[in-house]
Amino acid sequence: MRRLILLLLLFTAPLTLCAQTSTFRVVHSWPHDPQAFTQGLVFTGGQLYESTGLNGRSSLRMDDLTTGRVLQHLDLPAQYFGEGLTEWGSTLIQLTWKAHLAFVYDRFSFRLLKTLHYSGEGWGLTQDGRHLILSDGTAVLRFLNPDTFAVVRRLSVTDHGKPVTQLNELEYVHGEIYANVWYTNKIVRISPQTGKVLGWIDLTGIIPASELHDPGAVLNGIAWDAQHDRLFITGKLWPKLFEIQVVPAGSGK
């Protein structure tokens, strides 16, 4: 009997050891372009910037937060599928999915300054003040030199030893890496030092299914307003963008 109990404990342990899951509270919601296939979202300098995808529909945008209106817009050539987006100083850096190219723009004029090359696919992009951080759909994040895109180090993301794949849009929040997990309603919080999962944020139910009209309309888009500590999320082809407050597991709020 003791051996049986021990075996049961061993087999069930990974389920009980997984990082805790937080929920959310919606602080505000605003309109969002339901035709925008959101791949990257950044809030910097008091402005919201967005990268959209799909060949022939990819763009770089500056959006009005409260109305959802596009204030500034640049279409990518049709052969490029826009992906992750981050700011670096006075520039914006936008990934492409399979072209192995990143576009570096002047943040104010959207003028293309240069292109940078990288291997593999480009999914999400953020930065920690020293390096760019790139996801490619695997469980490995790459830390890059922001000037050359040379790989500085690689970080394997695990939840109690199990790789977490499909890491998509990224944001650096309070010293942690937040990542959308593609085709789920969850954001994973990652330690940039160890790659270990610090927790999950379950956003199930934040938008009614009746408001989504495409199977590709999944959660994807995280932006953090560091000045006012506001966290924004949206999704591909979502008609709304939300400011949320993360509610820790067991808080009872």
C-alpha positions, 0 to 999 in steps of 0.5 A: 500500500505504501508503494502504491501511495508513493507511485500515486504521489509521483504521478500526480506531483507535476499537476500540483507543482505547476505554477499558479494561475491568476485571473483578471479584472477589466479596468477599461475597454476601448474600441479596436480595429476588428480588421487588425490581425494583431501581432505586436503591441507597444505603449511608449511615449504616451502612444499605442503602437501596433504591428499587424500581420497577414500578407498584403495586410501587414502594417505598422500603426499608431492607434488612438487608445480611447477611440481605436482610430488609426492615427498613423499607418505604414503598409508593409510590402505584400511579400512580408507578414508582419509580426512582433514589435518593440521600441528601442530608444527613438525607434520601433523594431518590427519582425517578419514571420518567415522573411528573416528580416526586422525593420527598424523605423523612426518612431515619430515619422515611421521612416525606415532606417535599416533592416536587420537579419535573423535566422528562423521565424519571428513571432514576438519581440520585446526588450529589457533595456539591454537586449531585445528578446525574440520568440519564434514559436518554440520554448526558447527565447533569444536575447539579441544585440539591439544594433546587430541582432546577434544572439547574446544568449538563449533562454529555455522556458519551462514550467516545472521542467516541462517546455512551454512552446507556442510562445508568441507576442512578448512584453517585459513587465516589472522585470518579467517576460509576459508571453501570449501562448498561441491559440490559448487564452493564457499569458505566461509569466517568465523569469528572464534569468532562469526561464522558469514559469512564474505564473499564468494569467487566464483571460478566458471570458474577457471577450464574448465568443459572439464578438469574434467571427474568425477562428484566427481571432485569438488572444495576442497583444500585450502592452505595458504603460510603464509610466502609469503601470497599466497593462493592455491586452487585445487579440487578432481581429478583436473589436476591443482592447482592454486595460486589465488588472491581474488578480493573484490566485487565491486573493478572493478579489 
